Structure formats: structure tokens, C-alpha cells
Amino acid sequence: MTDDCSDTGKSSWPELVGINGEVAAKIIVRENPKVRAGIVKEGMMVTMDFRCDRVRVWVDKYGIVKDIPQIG
């Protein structure tokens, strides 16, 4: 985990809502190499901790991005 959240680069990707989650994850990492992008299916349980180096890509049962991916 990155200790310093002050220089995270791009932190939100609203333009990716509605596209394939795998494609979205690749775009996120390409646009901000400081983060890891993980696919999370709707309804899955996740930890509530905040991480400057993580972007969760929430997808529906068809693998389509449903929420704005953002650092956290």
C-alpha cells in the first residue's frame, strides 16, 4: 500500500461506466500506473479500508461496469 495519498494521479474514471470490466481495468492501470485495478462483481463482500493504490471496478453479472471506478 502507498503511504502517501497526496500524489495519486488520476483518481476517478466516470467515462468507463457501461463498458466491459476487464477492458476498464486495463485502461485504469494504463492511465495511472500507481494503482491496481480489481474486478468486483455486484453483491460481493469487500473490505472497507481505504487504499491509495487500489481501484475497484464494480461489474454486473454480464461483466459491465456499473459504478464509477475510483481510488479507494
All heavy atoms as a GROMACS GRO file, in nm:
protein
  558
    1MET      N    1   0.084  -0.118   0.000
    1MET     CA    2   0.000   0.000   0.000
    1MET      C    3   0.088   0.124   0.000
    1MET      O    4   0.191   0.128   0.063
    1MET     CB    5  -0.091  -0.002   0.122
    1MET     CG    6  -0.179   0.120   0.130
    1MET     SD    7  -0.302   0.108   0.260
    1MET     CE    8  -0.214   0.184   0.392
    2THR      N    9   0.044   0.227  -0.070
    2THR     CA   10   0.114   0.353  -0.072
    2THR      C   11   0.079   0.433   0.052
    2THR      O   12  -0.038   0.449   0.085
    2THR     CB   13   0.074   0.433  -0.198
    2THR    OG1   14   0.098   0.351  -0.312
    2THR    CG2   15   0.152   0.561  -0.209
    3ASP      N   16   0.181   0.484   0.122
    3ASP     CA   17   0.156   0.560   0.244
    3ASP      C   18   0.111   0.702   0.216
    3ASP      O   19   0.040   0.763   0.293
    3ASP     CB   20   0.283   0.564   0.331
    3ASP     CG   21   0.316   0.427   0.386
    3ASP    OD1   22   0.223   0.351   0.417
    3ASP    OD2   23   0.434   0.397   0.397
    4ASP      N   24   0.154   0.759   0.102
    4ASP     CA   25   0.126   0.898   0.072
    4ASP      C   26   0.018   0.906  -0.036
    4ASP      O   27   0.039   0.867  -0.150
    4ASP     CB   28   0.255   0.965   0.024
    4ASP     CG   29   0.234   1.111  -0.010
    4ASP    OD1   30   0.131   1.169   0.030
    4ASP    OD2   31   0.321   1.168  -0.078
    5CYS      N   32  -0.098   0.958   0.000
    5CYS     CA   33  -0.210   0.968  -0.094
    5CYS      C   34  -0.216   1.103  -0.163
    5CYS      O   35  -0.311   1.132  -0.234
    5CYS     CB   36  -0.341   0.943  -0.022
    5CYS     SG   37  -0.362   0.773   0.032
    6SER      N   38  -0.118   1.188  -0.141
    6SER     CA   39  -0.126   1.324  -0.194
    6SER      C   40  -0.099   1.332  -0.344
    6SER      O   41  -0.144   1.424  -0.409
    6SER     CB   42  -0.030   1.416  -0.119
    6SER     OG   43   0.104   1.372  -0.139
    7ASP      N   44  -0.028   1.236  -0.401
    7ASP     CA   45   0.004   1.241  -0.544
    7ASP      C   46  -0.034   1.108  -0.609
    7ASP      O   47   0.052   1.030  -0.647
    7ASP     CB   48   0.152   1.271  -0.564
    7ASP     CG   49   0.188   1.286  -0.711
    7ASP    OD1   50   0.099   1.320  -0.791
    7ASP    OD2   51   0.305   1.261  -0.746
    8THR      N   52  -0.164   1.085  -0.620
    8THR     CA   53  -0.209   0.957  -0.673
    8THR      C   54  -0.232   0.958  -0.823
    8THR      O   55  -0.258   0.855  -0.882
    8THR     CB   56  -0.341   0.915  -0.604
    8THR    OG1   57  -0.438   1.018  -0.623
    8THR    CG2   58  -0.320   0.888  -0.457
    9GLY      N   59  -0.225   1.075  -0.886
    9GLY     CA   60  -0.254   1.083  -1.029
    9GLY      C   61  -0.405   1.081  -1.050
    9GLY      O   62  -0.482   1.119  -0.962
   10LYS      N   63  -0.448   1.034  -1.166
   10LYS     CA   64  -0.592   1.027  -1.195
   10LYS      C   65  -0.658   0.937  -1.092
   10LYS      O   66  -0.608   0.830  -1.060
   10LYS     CB   67  -0.615   0.974  -1.336
   10LYS     CG   68  -0.760   0.978  -1.377
   10LYS     CD   69  -0.780   0.946  -1.524
   10LYS     CE   70  -0.927   0.954  -1.559
   10LYS     NZ   71  -0.952   0.932  -1.700
   11SER      N   72  -0.774   0.980  -1.040
   11SER     CA   73  -0.835   0.906  -0.930
   11SER      C   74  -0.976   0.858  -0.956
   11SER      O   75  -1.033   0.786  -0.875
   11SER     CB   76  -0.835   0.994  -0.804
   11SER     OG   77  -0.913   1.110  -0.826
   12SER      N   78  -1.036   0.894  -1.069
   12SER     CA   79  -1.173   0.857  -1.097
   12SER      C   80  -1.192   0.843  -1.248
   12SER      O   81  -1.135   0.919  -1.325
   12SER     CB   82  -1.263   0.966  -1.039
   12SER     OG   83  -1.393   0.957  -1.087
   13TRP      N   84  -1.275   0.746  -1.288
   13TRP     CA   85  -1.294   0.715  -1.430
   13TRP      C   86  -1.443   0.704  -1.464
   13TRP      O   87  -1.492   0.596  -1.499
   13TRP     CB   88  -1.222   0.584  -1.464
   13TRP     CG   89  -1.075   0.596  -1.463
   13TRP    CD1   90  -0.994   0.617  -1.571
   13TRP    CD2   91  -0.987   0.587  -1.351
   13TRP    NE1   92  -0.862   0.624  -1.532
   13TRP    CE2   93  -0.855   0.605  -1.396
   13TRP    CE3   94  -1.007   0.567  -1.214
   13TRP    CZ2   95  -0.744   0.604  -1.312
   13TRP    CZ3   96  -0.898   0.566  -1.130
   13TRP    CH2   97  -0.769   0.584  -1.179
   14PRO      N   98  -1.518   0.814  -1.462
   14PRO     CA   99  -1.662   0.807  -1.492
   14PRO      C  100  -1.690   0.764  -1.636
   14PRO      O  101  -1.796   0.706  -1.664
   14PRO     CB  102  -1.712   0.949  -1.466
   14PRO     CG  103  -1.590   1.035  -1.471
   14PRO     CD  104  -1.476   0.948  -1.428
   15GLU      N  105  -1.598   0.787  -1.724
   15GLU     CA  106  -1.616   0.751  -1.866
   15GLU      C  107  -1.618   0.600  -1.890
   15GLU      O  108  -1.654   0.556  -2.000
   15GLU     CB  109  -1.507   0.817  -1.952
   15GLU     CG  110  -1.367   0.763  -1.932
   15GLU     CD  111  -1.288   0.822  -1.815
   15GLU    OE1  112  -1.347   0.892  -1.730
   15GLU    OE2  113  -1.166   0.797  -1.810
   16LEU      N  114  -1.582   0.520  -1.789
   16LEU     CA  115  -1.577   0.376  -1.807
   16LEU      C  116  -1.706   0.304  -1.768
   16LEU      O  117  -1.720   0.184  -1.793
   16LEU     CB  118  -1.459   0.318  -1.727
   16LEU     CG  119  -1.322   0.372  -1.766
   16LEU    CD1  120  -1.214   0.306  -1.682
   16LEU    CD2  121  -1.295   0.352  -1.914
   17VAL      N  122  -1.801   0.376  -1.711
   17VAL     CA  123  -1.929   0.314  -1.676
   17VAL      C  124  -1.997   0.268  -1.805
   17VAL      O  125  -2.005   0.343  -1.903
   17VAL     CB  126  -2.019   0.412  -1.600
   17VAL    CG1  127  -2.158   0.354  -1.579
   17VAL    CG2  128  -1.956   0.448  -1.466
   18GLY      N  129  -2.040   0.142  -1.806
   18GLY     CA  130  -2.110   0.088  -1.922
   18GLY      C  131  -2.025   0.004  -2.016
   18GLY      O  132  -2.077  -0.055  -2.109
   19ILE      N  133  -1.892  -0.002  -1.989
   19ILE     CA  134  -1.807  -0.085  -2.075
   19ILE      C  135  -1.767  -0.212  -2.001
   19ILE      O  136  -1.791  -0.227  -1.882
   19ILE     CB  137  -1.683  -0.009  -2.127
   19ILE    CG1  138  -1.579   0.013  -2.016
   19ILE    CG2  139  -1.721   0.123  -2.191
   19ILE    CD1  140  -1.443   0.056  -2.070
   20ASN      N  141  -1.703  -0.303  -2.071
   20ASN     CA  142  -1.656  -0.428  -2.014
   20ASN      C  143  -1.556  -0.402  -1.901
   20ASN      O  144  -1.464  -0.320  -1.915
   20ASN     CB  145  -1.591  -0.512  -2.125
   20ASN     CG  146  -1.535  -0.641  -2.073
   20ASN    OD1  147  -1.424  -0.645  -2.021
   20ASN    ND2  148  -1.611  -0.747  -2.085
   21GLY      N  149  -1.573  -0.471  -1.788
   21GLY     CA  150  -1.489  -0.450  -1.671
   21GLY      C  151  -1.343  -0.482  -1.693
   21GLY      O  152  -1.255  -0.412  -1.642
   22GLU      N  153  -1.313  -0.588  -1.768
   22GLU     CA  154  -1.174  -0.624  -1.794
   22GLU      C  155  -1.105  -0.514  -1.875
   22GLU      O  156  -0.990  -0.479  -1.850
   22GLU     CB  157  -1.165  -0.757  -1.867
   22GLU     CG  158  -1.217  -0.875  -1.788
   22GLU     CD  159  -1.126  -0.913  -1.670
   22GLU    OE1  160  -1.006  -0.880  -1.672
   22GLU    OE2  161  -1.178  -0.975  -1.576
   23VAL      N  162  -1.176  -0.461  -1.973
   23VAL     CA  163  -1.122  -0.352  -2.055
   23VAL      C  164  -1.101  -0.229  -1.968
   23VAL      O  165  -0.998  -0.162  -1.974
   23VAL     CB  166  -1.217  -0.321  -2.173
   23VAL    CG1  167  -1.172  -0.196  -2.248
   23VAL    CG2  168  -1.225  -0.440  -2.267
   24ALA      N  169  -1.198  -0.200  -1.882
   24ALA     CA  170  -1.190  -0.084  -1.793
   24ALA      C  171  -1.068  -0.095  -1.702
   24ALA      O  172  -0.995   0.003  -1.682
   24ALA     CB  173  -1.317  -0.071  -1.710
   25ALA      N  174  -1.044  -0.213  -1.645
   25ALA     CA  175  -0.930  -0.232  -1.554
   25ALA      C  176  -0.798  -0.205  -1.626
   25ALA      O  177  -0.708  -0.142  -1.570
   25ALA     CB  178  -0.932  -0.373  -1.497
   26LYS      N  179  -0.787  -0.248  -1.750
   26LYS     CA  180  -0.664  -0.223  -1.827
   26LYS      C  181  -0.646  -0.075  -1.855
   26LYS      O  182  -0.533  -0.024  -1.848
   26LYS     CB  183  -0.667  -0.303  -1.957
   26LYS     CG  184  -0.651  -0.452  -1.933
   26LYS     CD  185  -0.662  -0.531  -2.061
   26LYS     CE  186  -0.654  -0.679  -2.031
   26LYS     NZ  187  -0.679  -0.763  -2.146
   27ILE      N  188  -0.754  -0.006  -1.885
   27ILE     CA  189  -0.746   0.138  -1.910
   27ILE      C  190  -0.702   0.211  -1.784
   27ILE      O  191  -0.616   0.300  -1.789
   27ILE     CB  192  -0.882   0.192  -1.960
   27ILE    CG1  193  -0.911   0.139  -2.100
   27ILE    CG2  194  -0.885   0.345  -1.957
   27ILE    CD1  195  -1.052   0.165  -2.150
   28ILE      N  196  -0.758   0.174  -1.670
   28ILE     CA  197  -0.724   0.238  -1.542
   28ILE      C  198  -0.576   0.225  -1.513
   28ILE      O  199  -0.508   0.324  -1.482
   28ILE     CB  200  -0.809   0.179  -1.427
   28ILE    CG1  201  -0.955   0.221  -1.445
   28ILE    CG2  202  -0.754   0.219  -1.291
   28ILE    CD1  203  -1.052   0.143  -1.359
   29VAL      N  204  -0.522   0.105  -1.525
   29VAL     CA  205  -0.380   0.082  -1.495
   29VAL      C  206  -0.290   0.155  -1.596
   29VAL      O  207  -0.186   0.207  -1.560
   29VAL     CB  208  -0.350  -0.069  -1.491
   29VAL    CG1  209  -0.202  -0.095  -1.479
   29VAL    CG2  210  -0.424  -0.133  -1.374
   30ARG      N  211  -0.334   0.161  -1.722
   30ARG     CA  212  -0.257   0.232  -1.823
   30ARG      C  213  -0.255   0.383  -1.794
   30ARG      O  214  -0.152   0.448  -1.806
   30ARG     CB  215  -0.315   0.207  -1.962
   30ARG     CG  216  -0.230   0.270  -2.073
   30ARG     CD  217  -0.282   0.240  -2.212
   30ARG     NE  218  -0.412   0.303  -2.231
   30ARG     CZ  219  -0.520   0.243  -2.278
   30ARG    NH1  220  -0.516   0.116  -2.313
   30ARG    NH2  221  -0.633   0.308  -2.293
   31GLU      N  222  -0.369   0.438  -1.750
   31GLU     CA  223  -0.377   0.581  -1.723
   31GLU      C  224  -0.317   0.620  -1.589
   31GLU      O  225  -0.278   0.735  -1.571
   31GLU     CB  226  -0.523   0.627  -1.730
   31GLU     CG  227  -0.578   0.624  -1.872
   31GLU     CD  228  -0.717   0.682  -1.882
   31GLU    OE1  229  -0.777   0.723  -1.780
   31GLU    OE2  230  -0.768   0.686  -1.996
   32ASN      N  231  -0.311   0.526  -1.495
   32ASN     CA  232  -0.250   0.554  -1.365
   32ASN      C  233  -0.175   0.430  -1.317
   32ASN      O  234  -0.231   0.345  -1.247
   32ASN     CB  235  -0.354   0.596  -1.262
   32ASN     CG  236  -0.291   0.639  -1.132
   32ASN    OD1  237  -0.172   0.617  -1.108
   32ASN    ND2  238  -0.369   0.700  -1.045
   33PRO      N  239  -0.047   0.419  -1.352
   33PRO     CA  240   0.032   0.301  -1.313
   33PRO      C  241   0.058   0.290  -1.162
   33PRO      O  242   0.111   0.189  -1.117
   33PRO     CB  243   0.162   0.316  -1.390
   33PRO     CG  244   0.164   0.453  -1.447
   33PRO     CD  245   0.025   0.510  -1.438
   34LYS      N  246   0.016   0.388  -1.084
   34LYS     CA  247   0.034   0.382  -0.938
   34LYS      C  248  -0.072   0.297  -0.870
   34LYS      O  249  -0.065   0.274  -0.750
   34LYS     CB  250   0.031   0.524  -0.878
   34LYS     CG  251   0.145   0.611  -0.923
   34LYS     CD  252   0.133   0.748  -0.861
   34LYS     CE  253   0.247   0.837  -0.906
   34LYS     NZ  254   0.238   0.970  -0.844
   35VAL      N  255  -0.174   0.254  -0.945
   35VAL     CA  256  -0.284   0.178  -0.883
   35VAL      C  257  -0.296   0.038  -0.942
   35VAL      O  258  -0.248   0.011  -1.052
   35VAL     CB  259  -0.419   0.251  -0.899
   35VAL    CG1  260  -0.415   0.388  -0.834
   35VAL    CG2  261  -0.462   0.261  -1.044
   36ARG      N  262  -0.363  -0.048  -0.865
   36ARG     CA  263  -0.404  -0.180  -0.912
   36ARG      C  264  -0.554  -0.175  -0.928
   36ARG      O  265  -0.624  -0.122  -0.840
   36ARG     CB  266  -0.368  -0.288  -0.811
   36ARG     CG  267  -0.220  -0.312  -0.793
   36ARG     CD  268  -0.191  -0.421  -0.690
   36ARG     NE  269  -0.258  -0.395  -0.561
   36ARG     CZ  270  -0.355  -0.470  -0.510
   36ARG    NH1  271  -0.401  -0.575  -0.572
   36ARG    NH2  272  -0.410  -0.439  -0.394
   37ALA      N  273  -0.605  -0.229  -1.036
   37ALA     CA  274  -0.749  -0.230  -1.059
   37ALA      C  275  -0.800  -0.373  -1.044
   37ALA      O  276  -0.746  -0.465  -1.106
   37ALA     CB  277  -0.782  -0.177  -1.198
   38GLY      N  278  -0.901  -0.391  -0.962
   38GLY     CA  279  -0.957  -0.523  -0.940
   38GLY      C  280  -1.104  -0.526  -0.976
   38GLY      O  281  -1.178  -0.433  -0.946
   39ILE      N  282  -1.144  -0.634  -1.041
   39ILE     CA  283  -1.284  -0.653  -1.078
   39ILE      C  284  -1.361  -0.707  -0.957
   39ILE      O  285  -1.317  -0.802  -0.893
   39ILE     CB  286  -1.297  -0.755  -1.194
   39ILE    CG1  287  -1.211  -0.715  -1.313
   39ILE    CG2  288  -1.443  -0.774  -1.233
   39ILE    CD1  289  -1.250  -0.589  -1.380
   40VAL      N  290  -1.474  -0.646  -0.927
   40VAL     CA  291  -1.559  -0.690  -0.816
   40VAL      C  292  -1.702  -0.704  -0.870
   40VAL      O  293  -1.758  -0.608  -0.923
   40VAL     CB  294  -1.558  -0.590  -0.699
   40VAL    CG1  295  -1.641  -0.643  -0.584
   40VAL    CG2  296  -1.416  -0.561  -0.654
   41LYS      N  297  -1.757  -0.823  -0.855
   41LYS     CA  298  -1.894  -0.847  -0.902
   41LYS      C  299  -1.993  -0.789  -0.802
   41LYS      O  300  -1.971  -0.795  -0.680
   41LYS     CB  301  -1.918  -0.996  -0.921
   41LYS     CG  302  -1.837  -1.054  -1.033
   41LYS     CD  303  -1.865  -1.201  -1.052
   41LYS     CE  304  -1.779  -1.256  -1.164
   41LYS     NZ  305  -1.792  -1.400  -1.178
   42GLU      N  306  -2.103  -0.734  -0.854
   42GLU     CA  307  -2.208  -0.680  -0.769
   42GLU      C  308  -2.248  -0.782  -0.664
   42GLU      O  309  -2.265  -0.900  -0.694
   42GLU     CB  310  -2.332  -0.647  -0.853
   42GLU     CG  311  -2.331  -0.509  -0.910
   42GLU     CD  312  -2.460  -0.479  -0.986
   42GLU    OE1  313  -2.521  -0.569  -1.043
   42GLU    OE2  314  -2.497  -0.361  -0.987
   43GLY      N  315  -2.261  -0.736  -0.540
   43GLY     CA  316  -2.303  -0.823  -0.432
   43GLY      C  317  -2.189  -0.888  -0.355
   43GLY      O  318  -2.211  -0.944  -0.248
   44MET      N  319  -2.067  -0.882  -0.410
   44MET     CA  320  -1.952  -0.940  -0.339
   44MET      C  321  -1.917  -0.855  -0.219
   44MET      O  322  -1.931  -0.733  -0.221
   44MET     CB  323  -1.830  -0.949  -0.432
   44MET     CG  324  -1.841  -1.059  -0.535
   44MET     SD  325  -1.691  -1.074  -0.637
   44MET     CE  326  -1.571  -1.122  -0.516
   45MET      N  327  -1.870  -0.921  -0.114
   45MET     CA  328  -1.825  -0.850   0.005
   45MET      C  329  -1.680  -0.810  -0.014
   45MET      O  330  -1.600  -0.886  -0.068
   45MET     CB  331  -1.841  -0.939   0.127
   45MET     CG  332  -1.984  -0.974   0.156
   45MET     SD  333  -2.000  -1.081   0.299
   45MET     CE  334  -2.006  -0.959   0.426
   46VAL      N  335  -1.648  -0.689   0.031
   46VAL     CA  336  -1.511  -0.638   0.024
   46VAL      C  337  -1.478  -0.568   0.155
   46VAL      O  338  -1.568  -0.530   0.230
   46VAL     CB  339  -1.492  -0.539  -0.094
   46VAL    CG1  340  -1.513  -0.607  -0.228
   46VAL    CG2  341  -1.585  -0.419  -0.081
   47THR      N  342  -1.350  -0.550   0.180
   47THR     CA  343  -1.309  -0.475   0.299
   47THR      C  344  -1.344  -0.328   0.280
   47THR      O  345  -1.355  -0.280   0.168
   47THR     CB  346  -1.157  -0.489   0.324
   47THR    OG1  347  -1.088  -0.434   0.212
   47THR    CG2  348  -1.118  -0.633   0.346
   48MET      N  349  -1.360  -0.258   0.389
   48MET     CA  350  -1.399  -0.117   0.382
   48MET      C  351  -1.280  -0.022   0.400
   48MET      O  352  -1.299   0.098   0.409
   48MET     CB  353  -1.504  -0.088   0.490
   48MET     CG  354  -1.635  -0.165   0.470
   48MET     SD  355  -1.714  -0.135   0.311
   48MET     CE  356  -1.757   0.036   0.328
   49ASP      N  357  -1.158  -0.076   0.406
   49ASP     CA  358  -1.042   0.009   0.423
   49ASP      C  359  -1.016   0.091   0.297
   49ASP      O  360  -1.051   0.052   0.187
   49ASP     CB  361  -0.919  -0.074   0.460
   49ASP     CG  362  -0.881  -0.175   0.353
   49ASP    OD1  363  -0.974  -0.235   0.294
   49ASP    OD2  364  -0.762  -0.194   0.327
   50PHE      N  365  -0.956   0.210   0.315
   50PHE     CA  366  -0.922   0.297   0.203
   50PHE      C  367  -0.777   0.274   0.166
   50PHE      O  368  -0.690   0.273   0.253
   50PHE     CB  369  -0.942   0.444   0.242
   50PHE     CG  370  -0.915   0.537   0.128
   50PHE    CD1  371  -1.016   0.572   0.040
   50PHE    CD2  372  -0.788   0.588   0.107
   50PHE    CE1  373  -0.992   0.657  -0.067
   50PHE    CE2  374  -0.762   0.673   0.000
   50PHE     CZ  375  -0.865   0.707  -0.087
   51ARG      N  376  -0.753   0.255   0.037
   51ARG     CA  377  -0.616   0.238  -0.012
   51ARG      C  378  -0.594   0.329  -0.131
   51ARG      O  379  -0.675   0.332  -0.223
   51ARG     CB  380  -0.592   0.093  -0.052
   51ARG     CG  381  -0.594  -0.002   0.066
   51ARG     CD  382  -0.558  -0.140   0.022
   51ARG     NE  383  -0.430  -0.139  -0.048
   51ARG     CZ  384  -0.334  -0.228  -0.027
   51ARG    NH1  385  -0.350  -0.322   0.062
   51ARG    NH2  386  -0.223  -0.224  -0.097
   52CYS      N  387  -0.483   0.401  -0.128
   52CYS     CA  388  -0.450   0.495  -0.236
   52CYS      C  389  -0.406   0.422  -0.362
   52CYS      O  390  -0.398   0.485  -0.469
   52CYS     CB  391  -0.334   0.584  -0.196
   52CYS     SG  392  -0.341   0.654  -0.035
   53ASP      N  393  -0.374   0.295  -0.352
   53ASP     CA  394  -0.320   0.221  -0.466
   53ASP      C  395  -0.420   0.120  -0.522
   53ASP      O  396  -0.384   0.030  -0.596
   53ASP     CB  397  -0.191   0.150  -0.427
   53ASP     CG  398  -0.211   0.046  -0.318
   53ASP    OD1  399  -0.317   0.046  -0.252
   53ASP    OD2  400  -0.119  -0.035  -0.298
   54ARG      N  401  -0.550   0.136  -0.488
   54ARG     CA  402  -0.650   0.039  -0.531
   54ARG      C  403  -0.768   0.108  -0.598
   54ARG      O  404  -0.817   0.210  -0.551
   54ARG     CB  405  -0.700  -0.039  -0.410
   54ARG     CG  406  -0.815  -0.134  -0.443
   54ARG     CD  407  -0.862  -0.212  -0.323
   54ARG     NE  408  -0.913  -0.123  -0.220
   54ARG     CZ  409  -0.915  -0.154  -0.092
   54ARG    NH1  410  -0.869  -0.269  -0.049
   54ARG    NH2  411  -0.964  -0.069  -0.004
   55VAL      N  412  -0.812   0.048  -0.707
   55VAL     CA  413  -0.936   0.089  -0.771
   55VAL      C  414  -1.021  -0.036  -0.787
   55VAL      O  415  -0.976  -0.135  -0.844
   55VAL     CB  416  -0.911   0.153  -0.910
   55VAL    CG1  417  -1.043   0.186  -0.979
   55VAL    CG2  418  -0.824   0.277  -0.898
   56ARG      N  419  -1.141  -0.031  -0.735
   56ARG     CA  420  -1.234  -0.143  -0.753
   56ARG      C  421  -1.324  -0.112  -0.872
   56ARG      O  422  -1.382  -0.004  -0.880
   56ARG     CB  423  -1.317  -0.164  -0.627
   56ARG     CG  424  -1.234  -0.220  -0.514
   56ARG     CD  425  -1.323  -0.255  -0.396
   56ARG     NE  426  -1.244  -0.322  -0.294
   56ARG     CZ  427  -1.245  -0.289  -0.166
   56ARG    NH1  428  -1.322  -0.190  -0.124
   56ARG    NH2  429  -1.172  -0.356  -0.080
   57VAL      N  430  -1.333  -0.209  -0.962
   57VAL     CA  431  -1.418  -0.196  -1.079
   57VAL      C  432  -1.540  -0.284  -1.055
   57VAL      O  433  -1.533  -0.406  -1.066
   57VAL     CB  434  -1.342  -0.238  -1.208
   57VAL    CG1  435  -1.431  -0.221  -1.329
   57VAL    CG2  436  -1.212  -0.158  -1.223
   58TRP      N  437  -1.652  -0.223  -1.016
   58TRP     CA  438  -1.775  -0.295  -0.984
   58TRP      C  439  -1.848  -0.328  -1.113
   58TRP      O  440  -1.880  -0.238  -1.192
   58TRP     CB  441  -1.864  -0.212  -0.893
   58TRP     CG  442  -1.806  -0.197  -0.756
   58TRP    CD1  443  -1.724  -0.100  -0.712
   58TRP    CD2  444  -1.825  -0.287  -0.647
   58TRP    NE1  445  -1.690  -0.122  -0.580
   58TRP    CE2  446  -1.752  -0.235  -0.537
   58TRP    CE3  447  -1.899  -0.404  -0.630
   58TRP    CZ2  448  -1.749  -0.299  -0.414
   58TRP    CZ3  449  -1.896  -0.466  -0.506
   58TRP    CH2  450  -1.822  -0.413  -0.399
   59VAL      N  451  -1.875  -0.457  -1.133
   59VAL     CA  452  -1.942  -0.501  -1.256
   59VAL      C  453  -2.069  -0.578  -1.224
   59VAL      O  454  -2.084  -0.635  -1.116
   59VAL     CB  455  -1.849  -0.589  -1.342
   59VAL    CG1  456  -1.725  -0.512  -1.387
   59VAL    CG2  457  -1.809  -0.717  -1.270
   60ASP      N  458  -2.160  -0.581  -1.322
   60ASP     CA  459  -2.283  -0.658  -1.307
   60ASP      C  460  -2.259  -0.803  -1.350
   60ASP      O  461  -2.146  -0.842  -1.380
   60ASP     CB  462  -2.398  -0.594  -1.386
   60ASP     CG  463  -2.375  -0.592  -1.537
   60ASP    OD1  464  -2.282  -0.661  -1.586
   60ASP    OD2  465  -2.451  -0.522  -1.606
   61LYS      N  466  -2.364  -0.882  -1.355
   61LYS     CA  467  -2.350  -1.024  -1.389
   61LYS      C  468  -2.303  -1.046  -1.533
   61LYS      O  469  -2.261  -1.154  -1.568
   61LYS     CB  470  -2.480  -1.099  -1.364
   61LYS     CG  471  -2.596  -1.055  -1.449
   61LYS     CD  472  -2.722  -1.132  -1.412
   61LYS     CE  473  -2.841  -1.086  -1.493
   61LYS     NZ  474  -2.961  -1.161  -1.455
   62TYR      N  475  -2.307  -0.942  -1.614
   62TYR     CA  476  -2.260  -0.952  -1.752
   62TYR      C  477  -2.117  -0.899  -1.769
   62TYR      O  478  -2.064  -0.897  -1.879
   62TYR     CB  479  -2.354  -0.875  -1.845
   62TYR     CG  480  -2.497  -0.922  -1.836
   62TYR    CD1  481  -2.593  -0.845  -1.771
   62TYR    CD2  482  -2.535  -1.046  -1.886
   62TYR    CE1  483  -2.723  -0.890  -1.761
   62TYR    CE2  484  -2.665  -1.092  -1.874
   62TYR     CZ  485  -2.759  -1.012  -1.811
   62TYR     OH  486  -2.888  -1.057  -1.800
   63GLY      N  487  -2.057  -0.852  -1.658
   63GLY     CA  488  -1.920  -0.800  -1.663
   63GLY      C  489  -1.911  -0.656  -1.706
   63GLY      O  490  -1.803  -0.608  -1.741
   64ILE      N  491  -2.023  -0.583  -1.699
   64ILE     CA  492  -2.026  -0.443  -1.741
   64ILE      C  493  -2.010  -0.352  -1.618
   64ILE      O  494  -2.074  -0.374  -1.514
   64ILE     CB  495  -2.159  -0.411  -1.812
   64ILE    CG1  496  -2.178  -0.503  -1.933
   64ILE    CG2  497  -2.167  -0.264  -1.853
   64ILE    CD1  498  -2.069  -0.493  -2.038
   65VAL      N  499  -1.927  -0.250  -1.630
   65VAL     CA  500  -1.902  -0.156  -1.520
   65VAL      C  501  -2.031  -0.083  -1.483
   65VAL      O  502  -2.096  -0.023  -1.569
   65VAL     CB  503  -1.791  -0.055  -1.557
   65VAL    CG1  504  -1.769   0.043  -1.443
   65VAL    CG2  505  -1.663  -0.126  -1.593
   66LYS      N  506  -2.069  -0.090  -1.354
   66LYS     CA  507  -2.194  -0.031  -1.307
   66LYS      C  508  -2.174   0.097  -1.226
   66LYS      O  509  -2.266   0.179  -1.221
   66LYS     CB  510  -2.270  -0.132  -1.220
   66LYS     CG  511  -2.311  -0.258  -1.292
   66LYS     CD  512  -2.383  -0.234  -1.422
   66LYS     CE  513  -2.521  -0.179  -1.403
   66LYS     NZ  514  -2.590  -0.148  -1.529
   67ASP      N  515  -2.062   0.113  -1.158
   67ASP     CA  516  -2.034   0.231  -1.076
   67ASP      C  517  -1.905   0.295  -1.123
   67ASP      O  518  -1.820   0.228  -1.182
   67ASP     CB  519  -2.021   0.192  -0.929
   67ASP     CG  520  -2.150   0.139  -0.871
   67ASP    OD1  521  -2.256   0.196  -0.898
   67ASP    OD2  522  -2.144   0.038  -0.798
   68ILE      N  523  -1.888   0.423  -1.093
   68ILE     CA  524  -1.768   0.495  -1.133
   68ILE      C  525  -1.648   0.434  -1.061
   68ILE      O  526  -1.643   0.437  -0.937
   68ILE     CB  527  -1.778   0.645  -1.102
   68ILE    CG1  528  -1.891   0.708  -1.183
   68ILE    CG2  529  -1.645   0.715  -1.128
   68ILE    CD1  530  -1.922   0.851  -1.145
   69PRO      N  531  -1.550   0.381  -1.135
   69PRO     CA  532  -1.428   0.333  -1.070
   69PRO      C  533  -1.351   0.451  -1.012
   69PRO      O  534  -1.335   0.554  -1.079
   69PRO     CB  535  -1.350   0.268  -1.184
   69PRO     CG  536  -1.451   0.241  -1.291
   69PRO     CD  537  -1.550   0.352  -1.278
   70GLN      N  538  -1.306   0.437  -0.886
   70GLN     CA  539  -1.229   0.543  -0.823
   70GLN      C  540  -1.133   0.484  -0.720
   70GLN      O  541  -1.155   0.375  -0.670
   70GLN     CB  542  -1.320   0.646  -0.760
   70GLN     CG  543  -1.416   0.592  -0.658
   70GLN     CD  544  -1.520   0.695  -0.618
   70GLN    OE1  545  -1.513   0.812  -0.655
   70GLN    NE2  546  -1.618   0.653  -0.542
   71ILE      N  547  -1.030   0.560  -0.690
   71ILE     CA  548  -0.931   0.516  -0.593
   71ILE      C  549  -1.001   0.499  -0.458
   71ILE      O  550  -1.084   0.578  -0.419
   71ILE     CB  551  -0.815   0.617  -0.584
   71ILE    CG1  552  -0.728   0.604  -0.709
   71ILE    CG2  553  -0.734   0.595  -0.456
   71ILE    CD1  554  -0.611   0.699  -0.714
   72GLY      N  555  -0.962   0.395  -0.389
   72GLY     CA  556  -1.019   0.369  -0.257
   72GLY      C  557  -1.000   0.229  -0.222
   72GLY      O  558  -0.982   0.164  -0.137
   0.00000   0.00000   0.00000
